[in-house]
Amino acid sequence: MIAVVDSGSGNLRSVERALAHVGGAPILTRDPEVVRRADKVVVPGQGAFADCMASMTRSGLADAVREVVGAGRPYLGICLGLQILFEDSEEHGPVAGLGILRGHVVRFPHHGQLKVPHIGWNQVRSMRDEPLLSGIADEAHFYFIHSYVAVPAESRQVALTCDYGGPFCAAVRVNNLFACQFHPEKSQAVGLRLLENFASAR
């Protein structure tokens, strides 16, 4: 069973439908005990970092996610589900995150004519072999929509980079944990393949 965590942010149903489409067994839940029992956990999200963390802390989901990651079960974070893994975000803050990974979330620096938020298709570059990218061409394009980026304290945790006025972290990999700034559920065939790889991984 794959628990899709309802943290009070948007875009949950599309992730649930995409996982079901590729043969996963997703359950959308706000129940920390369901998350603790899950074989795998997905935390998607769009919206404000502070609102997401407040909702997860109040509901007990924050502790449940920390326990699942600590126990070594597969975790997939999408967009906000990547950002909340870090120590804090400067969005309306600083606001404390889950603190699972060392590092911070910062607003995109100003780069001339480039608009923030960063919206649309952009190319990612692999920094290492990544099992969830099996069957996906190197430097594939994924769909992004965000104004803030994660800056991991340990560069070796960066699995994918993207360029938007300069390189930024597009995904991290730490043991059982993979989290991406882009939206696989909005990325058509390549995104579905990533989700299929996650759903079928042992």
Secondary structure, 3 states (H helix, E strand, C coil): CEEEECCCCCCHHHHHHHHHHCCCCEEEECCHHHHHHCCEEEECCCCCHHHHHHHHHHHCHHHHHHHHHHCCCCEEEECHHHHCCCCEECCCCCEECCCCCCEEEEECCCCCCCCCCEEEEEEEEECCCCHHHCCCCCCCEEEEEECEEEEECCHHHEEEEEECCCEEEEEEEECCEEEECCCHHHCHHHHHHHHHHHHHCC
